Amino acid sequence: MLFTFLALIFFTLFGLCYKVSASQKNNPVVVNTSMLFCAGLISLFSLLLNKPSQYNFTTGALGFLGGSFFFTATLLVLYALKNGGKISICWTILNLGMVIPVLFSIFFWKESLELKKILGLVLIFSSIILIGQSKE
């Protein structure tokens, strides 16, 4: 649970960087590229410290594909924020990016479905609906 809490803190800081970037009218492509360049350097350092022998074509292809999706998604969020999008709405909608893989894991990989998960999914969907309907 500690690592999940730390991830929450860092995702929060990540989201705040987006808001500051958008409010300063920074170029979204430059901001996104800078963020991901830094992430790439840290990832490369981590790979070299661990087991580079586990790196193969499939791992590289999945990493490249995932990185491409992540770059595009973050760039689109920056554009949305720069063009008047509200962080509360944009960030809440981004939570669907976490919910949809959970649903896939339940239906395609037969992950167990407990009451806590059901309640969590209902709460996330409810928050998206409620925040999306706000009249800010």
mmCIF file of the C-alpha atoms, coordinates in Angstrom:
data_MODEL
# 
_entry.id   MODEL 
# 
loop_
_atom_site.group_PDB 
_atom_site.id 
_atom_site.type_symbol 
_atom_site.label_atom_id 
_atom_site.label_alt_id 
_atom_site.label_comp_id 
_atom_site.label_asym_id 
_atom_site.label_entity_id 
_atom_site.label_seq_id 
_atom_site.pdbx_PDB_ins_code 
_atom_site.Cartn_x 
_atom_site.Cartn_y 
_atom_site.Cartn_z 
_atom_site.occupancy 
_atom_site.B_iso_or_equiv 
_atom_site.pdbx_formal_charge 
_atom_site.auth_seq_id 
_atom_site.auth_comp_id 
_atom_site.auth_asym_id 
_atom_site.auth_atom_id 
_atom_site.pdbx_PDB_model_num 
ATOM 1   C CA . MET A 1 1   ? 0.000   0.000   0.000   1.00 0.00 ? 1   MET A CA 1 
ATOM 2   C CA . LEU A 1 2   ? 2.954   2.328   0.634   1.00 0.00 ? 2   LEU A CA 1 
ATOM 3   C CA . PHE A 1 3   ? 4.005   2.208   -3.013  1.00 0.00 ? 3   PHE A CA 1 
ATOM 4   C CA . THR A 1 4   ? 0.453   2.911   -4.152  1.00 0.00 ? 4   THR A CA 1 
ATOM 5   C CA . PHE A 1 5   ? 0.295   5.933   -1.855  1.00 0.00 ? 5   PHE A CA 1 
ATOM 6   C CA . LEU A 1 6   ? 3.647   7.181   -3.172  1.00 0.00 ? 6   LEU A CA 1 
ATOM 7   C CA . ALA A 1 7   ? 2.404   6.692   -6.736  1.00 0.00 ? 7   ALA A CA 1 
ATOM 8   C CA . LEU A 1 8   ? -0.640  8.785   -5.863  1.00 0.00 ? 8   LEU A CA 1 
ATOM 9   C CA . ILE A 1 9   ? 1.609   11.579  -4.612  1.00 0.00 ? 9   ILE A CA 1 
ATOM 10  C CA . PHE A 1 10  ? 3.727   11.526  -7.762  1.00 0.00 ? 10  PHE A CA 1 
ATOM 11  C CA . PHE A 1 11  ? 0.699   11.356  -10.080 1.00 0.00 ? 11  PHE A CA 1 
ATOM 12  C CA . THR A 1 12  ? -0.696  14.357  -8.204  1.00 0.00 ? 12  THR A CA 1 
ATOM 13  C CA . LEU A 1 13  ? 2.533   16.281  -8.724  1.00 0.00 ? 13  LEU A CA 1 
ATOM 14  C CA . PHE A 1 14  ? 2.515   15.193  -12.371 1.00 0.00 ? 14  PHE A CA 1 
ATOM 15  C CA . GLY A 1 15  ? -1.019  16.561  -12.798 1.00 0.00 ? 15  GLY A CA 1 
ATOM 16  C CA . LEU A 1 16  ? -0.074  19.819  -11.108 1.00 0.00 ? 16  LEU A CA 1 
ATOM 17  C CA . CYS A 1 17  ? 2.815   20.197  -13.563 1.00 0.00 ? 17  CYS A CA 1 
ATOM 18  C CA . TYR A 1 18  ? 0.249   20.007  -16.361 1.00 0.00 ? 18  TYR A CA 1 
ATOM 19  C CA . LYS A 1 19  ? -1.879  22.718  -14.790 1.00 0.00 ? 19  LYS A CA 1 
ATOM 20  C CA . VAL A 1 20  ? 1.081   25.036  -14.237 1.00 0.00 ? 20  VAL A CA 1 
ATOM 21  C CA . SER A 1 21  ? 2.209   24.409  -17.809 1.00 0.00 ? 21  SER A CA 1 
ATOM 22  C CA . ALA A 1 22  ? -1.227  25.216  -19.220 1.00 0.00 ? 22  ALA A CA 1 
ATOM 23  C CA . SER A 1 23  ? -1.679  28.315  -17.061 1.00 0.00 ? 23  SER A CA 1 
ATOM 24  C CA . GLN A 1 24  ? 1.713   29.624  -18.200 1.00 0.00 ? 24  GLN A CA 1 
ATOM 25  C CA . LYS A 1 25  ? 0.703   29.065  -21.856 1.00 0.00 ? 25  LYS A CA 1 
ATOM 26  C CA . ASN A 1 26  ? 3.763   26.900  -22.476 1.00 0.00 ? 26  ASN A CA 1 
ATOM 27  C CA . ASN A 1 27  ? 4.126   24.999  -25.728 1.00 0.00 ? 27  ASN A CA 1 
ATOM 28  C CA . PRO A 1 28  ? 2.495   21.598  -25.038 1.00 0.00 ? 28  PRO A CA 1 
ATOM 29  C CA . VAL A 1 29  ? 4.844   19.723  -27.377 1.00 0.00 ? 29  VAL A CA 1 
ATOM 30  C CA . VAL A 1 30  ? 7.944   21.101  -25.656 1.00 0.00 ? 30  VAL A CA 1 
ATOM 31  C CA . VAL A 1 31  ? 6.576   20.437  -22.163 1.00 0.00 ? 31  VAL A CA 1 
ATOM 32  C CA . ASN A 1 32  ? 5.487   16.904  -23.059 1.00 0.00 ? 32  ASN A CA 1 
ATOM 33  C CA . THR A 1 33  ? 8.777   16.103  -24.765 1.00 0.00 ? 33  THR A CA 1 
ATOM 34  C CA . SER A 1 34  ? 10.737  17.432  -21.777 1.00 0.00 ? 34  SER A CA 1 
ATOM 35  C CA . MET A 1 35  ? 8.699   15.380  -19.312 1.00 0.00 ? 35  MET A CA 1 
ATOM 36  C CA . LEU A 1 36  ? 9.022   12.192  -21.300 1.00 0.00 ? 36  LEU A CA 1 
ATOM 37  C CA . PHE A 1 37  ? 12.712  12.768  -22.068 1.00 0.00 ? 37  PHE A CA 1 
ATOM 38  C CA . CYS A 1 38  ? 13.358  12.948  -18.330 1.00 0.00 ? 38  CYS A CA 1 
ATOM 39  C CA . ALA A 1 39  ? 11.247  9.810   -17.777 1.00 0.00 ? 39  ALA A CA 1 
ATOM 40  C CA . GLY A 1 40  ? 13.185  8.062   -20.544 1.00 0.00 ? 40  GLY A CA 1 
ATOM 41  C CA . LEU A 1 41  ? 16.543  8.895   -18.980 1.00 0.00 ? 41  LEU A CA 1 
ATOM 42  C CA . ILE A 1 42  ? 15.409  7.651   -15.578 1.00 0.00 ? 42  ILE A CA 1 
ATOM 43  C CA . SER A 1 43  ? 14.010  4.483   -17.191 1.00 0.00 ? 43  SER A CA 1 
ATOM 44  C CA . LEU A 1 44  ? 17.253  3.852   -19.070 1.00 0.00 ? 44  LEU A CA 1 
ATOM 45  C CA . PHE A 1 45  ? 19.256  4.297   -15.868 1.00 0.00 ? 45  PHE A CA 1 
ATOM 46  C CA . SER A 1 46  ? 16.910  1.892   -14.071 1.00 0.00 ? 46  SER A CA 1 
ATOM 47  C CA . LEU A 1 47  ? 17.212  -0.667  -16.878 1.00 0.00 ? 47  LEU A CA 1 
ATOM 48  C CA . LEU A 1 48  ? 20.994  -0.541  -16.762 1.00 0.00 ? 48  LEU A CA 1 
ATOM 49  C CA . LEU A 1 49  ? 21.007  -0.976  -12.978 1.00 0.00 ? 49  LEU A CA 1 
ATOM 50  C CA . ASN A 1 50  ? 18.701  -3.986  -13.095 1.00 0.00 ? 50  ASN A CA 1 
ATOM 51  C CA . LYS A 1 51  ? 18.741  -6.794  -15.658 1.00 0.00 ? 51  LYS A CA 1 
ATOM 52  C CA . PRO A 1 52  ? 19.290  -5.558  -19.212 1.00 0.00 ? 52  PRO A CA 1 
ATOM 53  C CA . SER A 1 53  ? 19.414  -9.218  -20.312 1.00 0.00 ? 53  SER A CA 1 
ATOM 54  C CA . GLN A 1 54  ? 15.625  -9.366  -19.831 1.00 0.00 ? 54  GLN A CA 1 
ATOM 55  C CA . TYR A 1 55  ? 15.199  -6.818  -22.618 1.00 0.00 ? 55  TYR A CA 1 
ATOM 56  C CA . ASN A 1 56  ? 14.017  -8.497  -25.817 1.00 0.00 ? 56  ASN A CA 1 
ATOM 57  C CA . PHE A 1 57  ? 12.100  -7.552  -28.951 1.00 0.00 ? 57  PHE A CA 1 
ATOM 58  C CA . THR A 1 58  ? 8.648   -8.048  -27.400 1.00 0.00 ? 58  THR A CA 1 
ATOM 59  C CA . THR A 1 59  ? 9.585   -5.985  -24.359 1.00 0.00 ? 59  THR A CA 1 
ATOM 60  C CA . GLY A 1 60  ? 10.977  -3.240  -26.571 1.00 0.00 ? 60  GLY A CA 1 
ATOM 61  C CA . ALA A 1 61  ? 7.971   -3.267  -28.907 1.00 0.00 ? 61  ALA A CA 1 
ATOM 62  C CA . LEU A 1 62  ? 5.495   -3.088  -26.020 1.00 0.00 ? 62  LEU A CA 1 
ATOM 63  C CA . GLY A 1 63  ? 7.530   -0.308  -24.411 1.00 0.00 ? 63  GLY A CA 1 
ATOM 64  C CA . PHE A 1 64  ? 7.678   1.641   -27.673 1.00 0.00 ? 64  PHE A CA 1 
ATOM 65  C CA . LEU A 1 65  ? 3.968   1.193   -28.298 1.00 0.00 ? 65  LEU A CA 1 
ATOM 66  C CA . GLY A 1 66  ? 3.029   2.108   -24.721 1.00 0.00 ? 66  GLY A CA 1 
ATOM 67  C CA . GLY A 1 67  ? 5.363   5.096   -24.792 1.00 0.00 ? 67  GLY A CA 1 
ATOM 68  C CA . SER A 1 68  ? 3.800   6.292   -28.049 1.00 0.00 ? 68  SER A CA 1 
ATOM 69  C CA . PHE A 1 69  ? 0.321   6.030   -26.554 1.00 0.00 ? 69  PHE A CA 1 
ATOM 70  C CA . PHE A 1 70  ? 1.454   7.805   -23.391 1.00 0.00 ? 70  PHE A CA 1 
ATOM 71  C CA . PHE A 1 71  ? 3.104   10.625  -25.360 1.00 0.00 ? 71  PHE A CA 1 
ATOM 72  C CA . THR A 1 72  ? -0.021  11.159  -27.445 1.00 0.00 ? 72  THR A CA 1 
ATOM 73  C CA . ALA A 1 73  ? -2.349  11.025  -24.435 1.00 0.00 ? 73  ALA A CA 1 
ATOM 74  C CA . THR A 1 74  ? -0.325  13.492  -22.392 1.00 0.00 ? 74  THR A CA 1 
ATOM 75  C CA . LEU A 1 75  ? 0.028   15.830  -25.348 1.00 0.00 ? 75  LEU A CA 1 
ATOM 76  C CA . LEU A 1 76  ? -3.742  15.811  -25.866 1.00 0.00 ? 76  LEU A CA 1 
ATOM 77  C CA . VAL A 1 77  ? -4.309  16.589  -22.174 1.00 0.00 ? 77  VAL A CA 1 
ATOM 78  C CA . LEU A 1 78  ? -1.916  19.527  -22.401 1.00 0.00 ? 78  LEU A CA 1 
ATOM 79  C CA . TYR A 1 79  ? -3.755  20.832  -25.464 1.00 0.00 ? 79  TYR A CA 1 
ATOM 80  C CA . ALA A 1 80  ? -7.089  20.431  -23.678 1.00 0.00 ? 80  ALA A CA 1 
ATOM 81  C CA . LEU A 1 81  ? -5.820  22.370  -20.661 1.00 0.00 ? 81  LEU A CA 1 
ATOM 82  C CA . LYS A 1 82  ? -4.181  25.049  -22.801 1.00 0.00 ? 82  LYS A CA 1 
ATOM 83  C CA . ASN A 1 83  ? -7.434  25.547  -24.694 1.00 0.00 ? 83  ASN A CA 1 
ATOM 84  C CA . GLY A 1 84  ? -9.572  26.188  -21.637 1.00 0.00 ? 84  GLY A CA 1 
ATOM 85  C CA . GLY A 1 85  ? -10.109 22.694  -20.286 1.00 0.00 ? 85  GLY A CA 1 
ATOM 86  C CA . LYS A 1 86  ? -10.642 22.484  -16.542 1.00 0.00 ? 86  LYS A CA 1 
ATOM 87  C CA . ILE A 1 87  ? -8.118  20.355  -14.684 1.00 0.00 ? 87  ILE A CA 1 
ATOM 88  C CA . SER A 1 88  ? -10.876 18.869  -12.525 1.00 0.00 ? 88  SER A CA 1 
ATOM 89  C CA . ILE A 1 89  ? -12.715 17.562  -15.574 1.00 0.00 ? 89  ILE A CA 1 
ATOM 90  C CA . CYS A 1 90  ? -9.650  16.553  -17.619 1.00 0.00 ? 90  CYS A CA 1 
ATOM 91  C CA . TRP A 1 91  ? -8.004  14.693  -14.747 1.00 0.00 ? 91  TRP A CA 1 
ATOM 92  C CA . THR A 1 92  ? -11.216 12.942  -13.767 1.00 0.00 ? 92  THR A CA 1 
ATOM 93  C CA . ILE A 1 93  ? -11.782 11.743  -17.319 1.00 0.00 ? 93  ILE A CA 1 
ATOM 94  C CA . LEU A 1 94  ? -8.194  10.501  -17.382 1.00 0.00 ? 94  LEU A CA 1 
ATOM 95  C CA . ASN A 1 95  ? -9.161  8.155   -14.556 1.00 0.00 ? 95  ASN A CA 1 
ATOM 96  C CA . LEU A 1 96  ? -11.045 6.168   -17.171 1.00 0.00 ? 96  LEU A CA 1 
ATOM 97  C CA . GLY A 1 97  ? -7.583  5.253   -18.413 1.00 0.00 ? 97  GLY A CA 1 
ATOM 98  C CA . MET A 1 98  ? -7.232  3.315   -15.173 1.00 0.00 ? 98  MET A CA 1 
ATOM 99  C CA . VAL A 1 99  ? -10.772 1.942   -15.048 1.00 0.00 ? 99  VAL A CA 1 
ATOM 100 C CA . ILE A 1 100 ? -10.856 0.493   -18.555 1.00 0.00 ? 100 ILE A CA 1 
ATOM 101 C CA . PRO A 1 101 ? -7.783  -1.751  -18.010 1.00 0.00 ? 101 PRO A CA 1 
ATOM 102 C CA . VAL A 1 102 ? -9.372  -2.968  -14.754 1.00 0.00 ? 102 VAL A CA 1 
ATOM 103 C CA . LEU A 1 103 ? -12.505 -3.911  -16.696 1.00 0.00 ? 103 LEU A CA 1 
ATOM 104 C CA . PHE A 1 104 ? -10.353 -5.666  -19.308 1.00 0.00 ? 104 PHE A CA 1 
ATOM 105 C CA . SER A 1 105 ? -8.557  -7.590  -16.560 1.00 0.00 ? 105 SER A CA 1 
ATOM 106 C CA . ILE A 1 106 ? -11.894 -8.745  -15.167 1.00 0.00 ? 106 ILE A CA 1 
ATOM 107 C CA . PHE A 1 107 ? -13.415 -9.813  -18.482 1.00 0.00 ? 107 PHE A CA 1 
ATOM 108 C CA . PHE A 1 108 ? -10.387 -11.004 -20.483 1.00 0.00 ? 108 PHE A CA 1 
ATOM 109 C CA . TRP A 1 109 ? -7.917  -12.188 -17.847 1.00 0.00 ? 109 TRP A CA 1 
ATOM 110 C CA . LYS A 1 110 ? -10.530 -13.446 -15.382 1.00 0.00 ? 110 LYS A CA 1 
ATOM 111 C CA . GLU A 1 111 ? -9.290  -11.343 -12.462 1.00 0.00 ? 111 GLU A CA 1 
ATOM 112 C CA . SER A 1 112 ? -11.464 -11.806 -9.407  1.00 0.00 ? 112 SER A CA 1 
ATOM 113 C CA . LEU A 1 113 ? -14.231 -9.293  -8.865  1.00 0.00 ? 113 LEU A CA 1 
ATOM 114 C CA . GLU A 1 114 ? -14.681 -8.418  -5.217  1.00 0.00 ? 114 GLU A CA 1 
ATOM 115 C CA . LEU A 1 115 ? -17.205 -6.091  -3.618  1.00 0.00 ? 115 LEU A CA 1 
ATOM 116 C CA . LYS A 1 116 ? -14.488 -3.474  -3.011  1.00 0.00 ? 116 LYS A CA 1 
ATOM 117 C CA . LYS A 1 117 ? -13.623 -3.400  -6.718  1.00 0.00 ? 117 LYS A CA 1 
ATOM 118 C CA . ILE A 1 118 ? -17.255 -3.066  -7.709  1.00 0.00 ? 118 ILE A CA 1 
ATOM 119 C CA . LEU A 1 119 ? -17.746 -0.197  -5.257  1.00 0.00 ? 119 LEU A CA 1 
ATOM 120 C CA . GLY A 1 120 ? -14.543 1.481   -6.436  1.00 0.00 ? 120 GLY A CA 1 
ATOM 121 C CA . LEU A 1 121 ? -15.587 1.294   -10.079 1.00 0.00 ? 121 LEU A CA 1 
ATOM 122 C CA . VAL A 1 122 ? -19.054 2.635   -9.264  1.00 0.00 ? 122 VAL A CA 1 
ATOM 123 C CA . LEU A 1 123 ? -17.518 5.532   -7.329  1.00 0.00 ? 123 LEU A CA 1 
ATOM 124 C CA . ILE A 1 124 ? -15.112 6.391   -10.146 1.00 0.00 ? 124 ILE A CA 1 
ATOM 125 C CA . PHE A 1 125 ? -17.872 6.366   -12.754 1.00 0.00 ? 125 PHE A CA 1 
ATOM 126 C CA . SER A 1 126 ? -20.100 8.412   -10.442 1.00 0.00 ? 126 SER A CA 1 
ATOM 127 C CA . SER A 1 127 ? -17.384 11.002  -9.884  1.00 0.00 ? 127 SER A CA 1 
ATOM 128 C CA . ILE A 1 128 ? -16.789 11.324  -13.613 1.00 0.00 ? 128 ILE A CA 1 
ATOM 129 C CA . ILE A 1 129 ? -20.488 11.921  -14.206 1.00 0.00 ? 129 ILE A CA 1 
ATOM 130 C CA . LEU A 1 130 ? -20.845 14.386  -11.316 1.00 0.00 ? 130 LEU A CA 1 
ATOM 131 C CA . ILE A 1 131 ? -17.734 16.407  -12.124 1.00 0.00 ? 131 ILE A CA 1 
ATOM 132 C CA . GLY A 1 132 ? -18.543 16.383  -15.838 1.00 0.00 ? 132 GLY A CA 1 
ATOM 133 C CA . GLN A 1 133 ? -21.929 17.932  -15.122 1.00 0.00 ? 133 GLN A CA 1 
ATOM 134 C CA . SER A 1 134 ? -20.519 20.774  -13.008 1.00 0.00 ? 134 SER A CA 1 
ATOM 135 C CA . LYS A 1 135 ? -21.197 24.280  -14.299 1.00 0.00 ? 135 LYS A CA 1 
ATOM 136 C CA . GLU A 1 136 ? -17.761 25.820  -13.873 1.00 0.00 ? 136 GLU A CA 1 
# 
